[in-house]
Amino acid sequence: MKLGLYNAILHDRSLQEAIDFVASVGLTGLELNSGGFLPAVHIPTYDDILVSDTARDDFLGAFDGTGVGIAGLNANGNPLHPNRAIGNKHAEDVRRSILLAERLGQHRVVTMSGLPGGEPGTTHPNWIVNAWNSGSLDVLDYQWDVAAEFWREMDRFAADHDVKVALELHPQNLVFNSADVHKLIDLTGATHVGVELDASHLFWQQMDPVAVVNHLGELVFHAAAKDVRVNPEHAAINGVLDNSFRRLSPDEERTNLGGDEWANEWPKNAAWDFVALGKGHDTAYWTEFLRALHAVDPEMYVNIEHEDVSLGREEGVQVAAEVLKAADAAL
């Protein structure tokens, strides 16, 4: 398999420094933020690349001779956000990422399905976790109408530019499990919208990423390698849907997610945590994960995403890289 790193953890470094680090840990790809929740830090000439062959060639030249290539573009965000100052921006970032991918000879853009509000005129997304009542199904009917219209158009746009859009199955999005993937494809007839298989968000939902890959098959376009450790003593009390997040104040370091929305502080005694590969599931599991992906597409990029707060950035990536490389060698 092709093994890479998602670049968000290296946004304080130059592109060249990020490439050098990826090479130093034995990986061969760098997935680049291209909009959405996070800025395109490592694509400073973005606008120029879209119109200038010289700017494009200069940017690609940074990768020449390094042993590291571009491993897809990432525009994770909420393109269906009912606050259109956020939703329109994130939707446009997906479109621009598709155009950028075409210019760079790339064929994968990662994003999320997005999440609308619960009815027309609202300004906040509404995630229906468990639609046991008819009112919740009314909300979902409205949200699926919004999503189908958007993704039907985006699929045609992606097809026109020979790019496939890979949706991360992330909770607090309309599409977050296999049934939702099938529903989106059925509603839109999409041929260029599929899945980015990020194992971490499946683990904490008690899904099996290997089973999901086997089930979705060719609808899996791209993959992320991030582990989760369930903490039984806390999960037993609050469950995996624990919502004990703390709002960070403006004078604390925090990440803007668009408009006036910000990432919150993770629960202190969390039911589950993001961890480096191997700290939640062993190398043997990751070997089977890669085996399932290999059966779908041997050329698929599998990119490490580091969010283990117990490890420094370099240390966490190095730990994950060793597990992922060992799993790949065991195929």
Sine and cosine of phi, psi and omega as CSV:
sin_phi,cos_phi,sin_psi,cos_psi,sin_omega,cos_omega
0.00,0.00,0.31,-0.95,0.10,-0.99
-1.00,-0.03,0.81,-0.59,-0.11,-0.99
-0.91,-0.42,0.78,-0.63,-0.04,-1.00
-0.64,-0.77,-0.23,-0.97,-0.03,-1.00
-0.68,-0.74,0.71,-0.71,0.14,-0.99
-0.98,0.22,0.74,-0.67,-0.29,-0.96
-0.99,0.13,-0.08,1.00,-0.12,-0.99
-0.83,0.56,-0.57,0.82,-0.05,-1.00
-0.94,0.33,-0.21,0.98,-0.05,-1.00
-0.91,-0.41,0.38,0.92,-0.07,-1.00
-0.92,0.38,-0.25,0.97,0.05,-1.00
-1.00,0.06,0.04,1.00,-0.02,-1.00
-0.91,-0.42,0.35,-0.94,0.06,-1.00
-0.94,0.34,0.26,-0.96,0.05,-1.00
-0.85,0.52,-0.70,0.71,-0.03,-1.00
-0.89,0.45,-0.65,0.76,0.04,-1.00
-0.91,0.42,-0.61,0.79,0.03,-1.00
-0.91,0.42,-0.69,0.73,0.04,-1.00
-0.87,0.49,-0.70,0.71,-0.01,-1.00
-0.88,0.47,-0.63,0.78,0.00,-1.00
-0.92,0.39,-0.69,0.72,0.02,-1.00
-0.85,0.53,-0.70,0.71,0.02,-1.00
-0.90,0.44,-0.60,0.80,-0.08,-1.00
-0.92,0.39,-0.42,0.91,0.01,-1.00
-0.99,-0.17,0.19,0.98,0.13,-0.99
0.99,0.15,0.36,0.93,0.06,-1.00
-0.98,-0.21,0.28,-0.96,-0.12,-0.99
-0.83,-0.56,0.09,1.00,-0.03,-1.00
-0.62,-0.78,0.48,-0.88,0.07,-1.00
-0.77,-0.64,0.92,-0.40,0.07,-1.00
-0.99,0.12,0.79,-0.61,-0.18,-0.98
-0.96,-0.29,0.77,-0.64,0.17,-0.99
-0.87,0.49,0.71,-0.70,0.00,-1.00
-0.74,-0.67,0.33,0.94,0.03,-1.00
0.70,-0.71,-0.14,-0.99,-0.05,-1.00
1.00,0.05,-0.72,-0.69,-0.02,-1.00
-0.89,0.46,-0.53,0.85,-0.08,-1.00
-0.85,-0.52,0.52,-0.85,-0.04,-1.00
-0.97,0.23,0.30,-0.95,-0.01,-1.00
-1.00,0.08,0.91,0.42,-0.11,-0.99
-0.84,0.55,-0.65,0.76,-0.10,-0.99
-1.00,-0.03,0.19,0.98,0.07,-1.00
-0.80,-0.60,0.90,0.43,-0.11,-0.99
-0.91,0.42,-0.37,0.93,-0.01,-1.00
-0.97,-0.24,0.47,0.88,-0.06,-1.00
-0.71,0.70,-0.84,0.54,-0.06,-1.00
-0.88,0.48,-0.62,0.79,-0.01,-1.00
-0.93,0.37,-0.63,0.77,-0.02,-1.00
-0.87,0.50,-0.57,0.82,-0.04,-1.00
-0.90,0.43,-0.38,0.92,-0.09,-1.00
-0.82,-0.58,-0.22,0.98,-0.11,-0.99
-0.85,-0.52,0.84,-0.54,0.07,-1.00
-0.91,0.40,-0.55,0.84,0.02,-1.00
-0.90,0.43,-0.72,0.70,0.03,-1.00
-0.89,0.45,-0.65,0.76,0.05,-1.00
-0.88,0.48,-0.74,0.67,-0.05,-1.00
-0.92,0.40,-0.59,0.81,0.04,-1.00
-0.90,0.43,-0.66,0.75,0.00,-1.00
-0.91,0.41,-0.73,0.68,0.01,-1.00
-0.90,0.44,-0.47,0.88,0.00,-1.00
-0.89,0.46,-0.40,0.92,0.03,-1.00
-0.90,0.45,-0.40,0.92,-0.04,-1.00
-1.00,-0.06,-0.26,0.97,-0.08,-1.00
-0.87,0.50,0.76,-0.65,0.09,-1.00
0.97,0.25,0.09,1.00,-0.05,-1.00
-1.00,-0.07,-0.27,0.96,-0.11,-0.99
0.98,0.18,0.07,1.00,-0.02,-1.00
-0.85,-0.52,0.71,-0.70,0.05,-1.00
-0.87,-0.49,0.10,-0.99,0.08,-1.00
-0.97,0.24,0.79,-0.62,-0.08,-1.00
-0.93,-0.37,0.74,0.67,0.01,-1.00
0.99,-0.13,0.26,-0.97,0.06,-1.00
-0.92,-0.40,0.49,-0.87,-0.08,-1.00
-0.78,-0.62,0.89,-0.45,0.03,-1.00
-0.84,-0.55,0.70,0.71,0.00,-1.00
-0.84,0.54,0.78,-0.63,0.01,-1.00
-0.10,-1.00,-0.30,-0.95,0.05,-1.00
-0.84,-0.54,1.00,0.06,-0.03,-1.00
-0.94,0.34,-0.15,0.99,0.02,-1.00
-0.96,-0.29,0.19,0.98,-0.04,-1.00
-0.82,0.57,0.76,-0.65,-0.04,-1.00
-0.94,0.34,-0.35,0.94,0.19,-0.98
-0.98,0.19,0.98,-0.22,-0.18,-0.98
-0.92,0.39,-0.32,0.95,0.11,-0.99
-0.87,0.49,-0.51,0.86,0.07,-1.00
-1.00,-0.01,-0.79,0.62,-0.09,-1.00
-0.87,0.50,-0.71,0.71,-0.01,-1.00
-0.91,0.42,-0.63,0.78,0.01,-1.00
-0.90,0.44,-0.73,0.68,-0.02,-1.00
-0.92,0.38,-0.60,0.80,0.05,-1.00
-0.90,0.43,-0.68,0.73,0.02,-1.00
-0.91,0.41,-0.55,0.83,0.06,-1.00
-0.89,0.45,-0.60,0.80,0.05,-1.00
-0.91,0.42,-0.71,0.70,0.01,-1.00
-0.88,0.47,-0.71,0.70,0.00,-1.00
-0.90,0.43,-0.57,0.82,0.02,-1.00
-0.91,0.41,-0.61,0.79,0.07,-1.00
-0.89,0.45,-0.70,0.72,0.04,-1.00
-0.90,0.44,-0.65,0.76,0.02,-1.00
-0.91,0.42,-0.66,0.75,0.03,-1.00
-0.85,0.53,-0.72,0.70,0.02,-1.00
-0.86,0.51,-0.68,0.73,-0.02,-1.00
-0.90,0.43,-0.55,0.84,-0.07,-1.00
-1.00,-0.06,0.06,1.00,-0.02,-1.00
0.96,0.27,0.42,0.91,0.02,-1.00
-0.98,-0.18,0.38,-0.93,-0.05,-1.00
-0.75,-0.66,0.22,0.97,0.00,-1.00
-0.70,-0.71,0.79,-0.61,0.16,-0.99
-0.84,-0.55,0.83,-0.56,0.02,-1.00
-1.00,-0.06,0.70,-0.72,0.15,-0.99
-0.42,-0.91,-0.26,-0.97,0.06,-1.00
-0.86,-0.52,0.35,-0.94,-0.03,-1.00
-0.91,0.42,-0.48,0.88,-0.08,-1.00
1.00,0.01,0.19,-0.98,-0.02,-1.00
-0.58,-0.82,0.90,-0.43,0.03,-1.00
-0.97,0.24,0.05,-1.00,0.21,-0.98
-0.96,0.27,0.00,-1.00,-0.07,-1.00
-1.00,0.08,-0.22,0.98,-0.01,-1.00
-0.25,-0.97,0.28,-0.96,0.00,-1.00
-0.85,0.52,0.62,-0.79,0.09,-1.00
1.00,-0.02,-0.11,0.99,0.03,-1.00
-0.99,0.16,0.26,-0.97,-0.01,-1.00
-0.86,-0.50,-0.07,1.00,0.00,-1.00
-0.85,-0.53,0.63,-0.78,0.07,-1.00
-0.89,0.46,0.41,-0.91,-0.03,-1.00
-0.73,-0.69,0.95,-0.30,-0.02,-1.00
-1.00,-0.08,0.92,-0.39,0.07,-1.00
-0.99,0.10,0.95,-0.32,-0.06,-1.00
-0.99,0.16,-0.62,0.78,-0.09,-1.00
-0.54,-0.84,0.98,-0.22,-0.13,-0.99
-1.00,0.08,0.91,0.41,-0.04,-1.00
-0.99,0.15,-0.27,0.96,-0.03,-1.00
-0.89,-0.45,0.37,-0.93,-0.12,-0.99
-0.91,0.42,-0.52,0.85,0.03,-1.00
-0.88,0.48,-0.62,0.79,0.04,-1.00
-0.92,0.40,-0.61,0.79,0.05,-1.00
-0.93,0.38,-0.51,0.86,0.10,-1.00
-0.89,0.45,-0.69,0.73,0.04,-1.00
-0.87,0.49,-0.72,0.69,-0.03,-1.00
-0.90,0.43,-0.62,0.79,0.04,-1.00
-0.86,0.51,-0.70,0.71,0.02,-1.00
-0.90,0.44,-0.71,0.71,-0.04,-1.00
-0.90,0.43,-0.63,0.78,0.01,-1.00
-0.93,0.37,-0.54,0.84,0.09,-1.00
-0.89,0.46,-0.69,0.73,0.02,-1.00
-0.89,0.45,-0.74,0.68,-0.06,-1.00
-0.91,0.42,-0.68,0.73,-0.05,-1.00
-0.89,0.46,-0.68,0.73,0.01,-1.00
-0.88,0.48,-0.71,0.71,-0.03,-1.00
-0.91,0.41,-0.75,0.66,-0.11,-0.99
-0.97,0.23,-0.39,0.92,0.12,-0.99
-0.90,0.43,-0.70,0.71,0.03,-1.00
-0.93,0.37,-0.67,0.74,-0.04,-1.00
-0.92,0.38,-0.56,0.83,0.05,-1.00
-0.89,0.46,-0.68,0.73,0.04,-1.00
-0.90,0.45,-0.65,0.76,0.01,-1.00
-0.89,0.45,-0.71,0.71,0.01,-1.00
-0.89,0.45,-0.67,0.74,0.00,-1.00
-0.88,0.47,-0.62,0.78,0.01,-1.00
-0.89,0.46,-0.40,0.92,-0.06,-1.00
-0.92,-0.39,0.25,0.97,0.07,-1.00
0.83,0.56,0.69,0.73,0.01,-1.00
-0.81,-0.59,0.62,-0.78,0.10,-1.00
-0.95,-0.30,0.71,-0.70,-0.02,-1.00
-0.99,-0.16,0.84,-0.54,-0.08,-1.00
-0.96,-0.29,0.91,-0.43,-0.05,-1.00
-1.00,0.01,0.82,-0.58,0.09,-1.00
-0.96,0.28,0.78,-0.63,0.00,-1.00
-0.98,0.18,0.99,0.14,-0.16,-0.99
-0.91,-0.40,0.83,-0.56,0.11,-0.99
-0.81,0.59,0.34,-0.94,-0.18,-0.98
0.92,0.39,0.39,0.92,0.22,-0.98
-0.80,-0.60,0.34,-0.94,0.01,-1.00
-0.92,0.40,-0.62,0.78,0.00,-1.00
-0.98,-0.22,0.95,-0.30,-0.03,-1.00
-0.68,-0.74,0.09,1.00,0.09,-1.00
-0.51,-0.86,0.01,-1.00,-0.11,-0.99
-0.90,0.43,-0.66,0.76,0.00,-1.00
-0.87,0.50,-0.62,0.78,0.01,-1.00
-0.92,0.39,-0.59,0.81,0.05,-1.00
-0.87,0.49,-0.76,0.65,-0.01,-1.00
-0.88,0.48,-0.63,0.77,-0.02,-1.00
-0.90,0.43,-0.68,0.73,0.00,-1.00
-0.89,0.45,-0.68,0.73,0.01,-1.00
-0.91,0.42,-0.65,0.76,0.01,-1.00
-0.90,0.44,-0.64,0.77,-0.05,-1.00
-0.96,0.28,-0.50,0.86,-0.12,-0.99
-0.96,-0.28,-0.35,0.94,-0.14,-0.99
0.92,0.39,0.41,0.91,-0.11,-0.99
-0.89,0.45,0.63,-0.78,0.09,-1.00
-0.89,-0.45,-0.26,0.97,-0.05,-1.00
-0.84,-0.55,0.33,0.94,0.14,-0.99
-0.86,-0.51,0.78,-0.63,0.00,-1.00
-0.50,-0.87,-0.65,-0.76,-0.21,-0.98
-0.81,-0.59,0.65,-0.76,0.32,-0.95
-0.99,-0.14,0.90,-0.43,-0.11,-0.99
-1.00,0.08,1.00,0.03,0.11,-0.99
-1.00,0.00,0.95,-0.32,-0.10,-0.99
-0.88,0.47,-0.51,0.86,-0.16,-0.99
-0.87,0.49,-0.70,0.71,-0.08,-1.00
-0.97,0.24,-0.26,0.97,0.12,-0.99
-0.99,0.14,-0.64,0.77,0.00,-1.00
-0.82,0.58,-0.76,0.65,-0.12,-0.99
-0.97,0.25,-0.27,0.96,0.15,-0.99
-1.00,0.10,0.04,1.00,-0.03,-1.00
0.94,0.33,0.44,0.90,0.12,-0.99
-1.00,-0.07,0.33,-0.95,0.04,-1.00
-0.95,-0.31,0.94,-0.34,-0.03,-1.00
-0.83,0.56,-0.58,0.81,0.02,-1.00
-0.90,0.44,-0.72,0.70,0.03,-1.00
-0.88,0.47,-0.60,0.80,0.00,-1.00
-0.92,0.39,-0.68,0.74,0.05,-1.00
-0.87,0.49,-0.73,0.68,-0.01,-1.00
-0.88,0.48,-0.58,0.81,-0.03,-1.00
-0.96,0.28,-0.71,0.70,-0.08,-1.00
-0.99,0.15,-0.45,0.89,0.07,-1.00
0.83,0.56,-0.83,-0.55,-0.10,-0.99
-0.94,0.35,-0.08,1.00,0.12,-0.99
-0.97,0.23,-0.18,0.98,0.08,-1.00
-1.00,0.05,0.89,-0.45,-0.07,-1.00
-0.97,-0.23,-0.41,0.91,-0.24,-0.97
-0.35,-0.94,0.29,-0.96,-0.05,-1.00
-0.54,-0.84,0.46,-0.89,0.08,-1.00
-0.83,-0.56,0.66,-0.75,0.00,-1.00
-0.96,-0.28,0.99,-0.17,0.05,-1.00
-0.59,-0.81,0.70,-0.71,-0.12,-0.99
-0.98,-0.22,0.30,-0.96,0.07,-1.00
-0.71,-0.70,0.67,-0.75,0.14,-0.99
-0.92,-0.39,0.86,-0.51,0.11,-0.99
-0.99,0.14,0.73,-0.68,0.00,-1.00
-0.98,-0.18,0.99,-0.13,-0.20,-0.98
-0.83,0.55,-0.60,0.80,-0.08,-1.00
-0.92,0.40,-0.51,0.86,0.02,-1.00
-1.00,-0.03,-0.59,0.80,0.04,-1.00
-0.90,0.44,-0.55,0.84,-0.01,-1.00
-0.90,0.43,-0.45,0.89,-0.06,-1.00
-0.99,-0.10,-0.70,0.72,-0.12,-0.99
-0.93,-0.38,-0.16,0.99,0.01,-1.00
0.95,0.32,0.17,-0.98,-0.08,-1.00
-0.98,0.20,-0.08,1.00,0.07,-1.00
-0.99,-0.15,0.30,0.95,0.03,-1.00
-0.78,0.62,0.73,-0.68,-0.10,-0.99
-0.89,-0.46,0.52,0.85,-0.09,-1.00
-0.99,0.12,0.80,0.60,0.03,-1.00
-1.00,0.06,0.48,-0.88,0.03,-1.00
-0.94,-0.35,0.73,-0.68,0.06,-1.00
-0.95,0.32,0.81,-0.59,0.06,-1.00
-0.99,0.13,0.61,-0.79,-0.02,-1.00
-0.99,0.10,0.31,-0.95,-0.03,-1.00
-0.86,0.51,-0.41,0.91,0.00,-1.00
-1.00,0.02,0.05,1.00,0.10,-1.00
-0.98,-0.17,0.43,-0.90,0.06,-1.00
-0.93,0.38,0.81,-0.59,-0.04,-1.00
-0.47,-0.88,0.34,-0.94,-0.07,-1.00
-0.97,-0.25,0.83,-0.56,0.04,-1.00
-0.97,0.24,0.69,-0.72,-0.02,-1.00
-0.93,-0.36,0.18,0.98,-0.03,-1.00
0.89,-0.46,0.66,-0.75,-0.01,-1.00
0.84,0.54,-0.75,-0.66,0.05,-1.00
-0.94,-0.33,0.67,0.74,0.06,-1.00
-0.92,-0.39,0.66,-0.76,-0.14,-0.99
-0.68,-0.74,0.48,-0.88,0.09,-1.00
-0.94,0.34,0.64,-0.77,0.02,-1.00
-1.00,-0.07,0.19,-0.98,0.05,-1.00
-0.98,0.20,0.69,-0.72,-0.01,-1.00
-0.89,0.45,0.57,-0.82,0.03,-1.00
-0.83,0.56,0.60,-0.80,-0.03,-1.00
-0.92,0.40,-0.73,0.69,0.02,-1.00
-0.93,-0.35,0.95,0.30,-0.15,-0.99
-0.96,0.29,0.55,-0.84,0.08,-1.00
-0.93,0.37,-0.42,0.91,0.03,-1.00
-0.41,-0.91,0.40,-0.92,-0.01,-1.00
-0.69,-0.72,0.54,-0.84,0.22,-0.98
-0.95,0.31,0.74,-0.68,-0.01,-1.00
-0.68,-0.74,0.29,-0.96,0.06,-1.00
-0.91,0.41,0.48,-0.88,0.03,-1.00
-0.78,0.63,0.68,-0.73,0.00,-1.00
0.99,-0.15,-0.35,0.94,-0.02,-1.00
-1.00,-0.03,-0.18,0.98,0.09,-1.00
-0.88,-0.47,-0.62,0.78,-0.01,-1.00
-0.65,-0.76,0.66,-0.75,-0.16,-0.99
-0.98,0.19,0.07,-1.00,-0.05,-1.00
-0.86,0.51,-0.59,0.81,0.00,-1.00
-0.87,0.49,-0.62,0.78,0.03,-1.00
-0.91,0.41,-0.71,0.70,-0.04,-1.00
-0.92,0.39,-0.45,0.89,0.11,-0.99
-0.90,0.44,-0.69,0.72,0.01,-1.00
-0.93,0.36,-0.53,0.85,0.09,-1.00
-0.88,0.47,-0.75,0.66,0.03,-1.00
-0.90,0.43,-0.60,0.80,0.00,-1.00
-0.88,0.47,-0.67,0.74,0.01,-1.00
-0.91,0.41,-0.67,0.74,0.03,-1.00
-0.91,0.41,-0.63,0.77,0.00,-1.00
-0.87,0.50,-0.60,0.80,0.00,-1.00
-0.92,0.39,-0.45,0.89,0.04,-1.00
-0.99,0.14,-0.74,0.67,-0.06,-1.00
-0.34,-0.94,0.97,-0.25,-0.02,-1.00
-0.88,0.47,-0.32,0.95,-0.02,-1.00
-1.00,-0.10,0.11,0.99,-0.03,-1.00
-0.92,0.39,0.65,-0.76,0.13,-0.99
-0.99,0.13,0.69,-0.72,0.10,-0.99
-0.87,-0.49,0.94,-0.34,-0.17,-0.99
-0.94,-0.35,0.78,-0.62,0.05,-1.00
-0.91,0.41,0.69,-0.73,0.17,-0.99
-0.86,-0.52,0.85,-0.52,-0.10,-1.00
-0.99,-0.17,0.88,-0.48,0.08,-1.00
-0.63,-0.77,0.43,0.90,0.01,-1.00
-1.00,0.07,0.97,-0.25,-0.10,-1.00
-0.96,0.28,-0.18,0.98,0.03,-1.00
-0.99,0.15,-0.17,0.99,-0.02,-1.00
-0.84,-0.54,0.55,-0.83,0.14,-0.99
-0.90,0.44,0.27,-0.96,-0.10,-1.00
-0.89,0.46,-0.78,0.62,-0.02,-1.00
-0.90,0.43,-0.69,0.72,-0.01,-1.00
-0.88,0.48,-0.70,0.71,-0.04,-1.00
-0.90,0.44,-0.67,0.74,0.02,-1.00
-0.91,0.40,-0.65,0.76,0.01,-1.00
-0.89,0.46,-0.68,0.73,0.04,-1.00
-0.87,0.49,-0.75,0.66,-0.02,-1.00
-0.90,0.44,-0.65,0.76,-0.03,-1.00
-0.90,0.44,-0.64,0.77,0.00,-1.00
-0.90,0.43,-0.66,0.75,0.03,-1.00
-0.91,0.41,-0.71,0.71,-0.05,-1.00
-0.92,0.40,-0.65,0.76,0.03,-1.00
-0.92,0.39,-0.62,0.79,0.04,-1.00
-0.91,0.41,-0.63,0.77,0.04,-1.00
-0.90,0.43,-0.66,0.75,0.01,-1.00
-0.90,0.43,-0.65,0.76,-0.01,-1.00
-0.92,0.39,-0.45,0.89,-0.05,-1.00
-0.99,0.15,-0.09,1.00,0.00,-1.00
-0.89,0.46,0.00,0.00,0.00,0.00
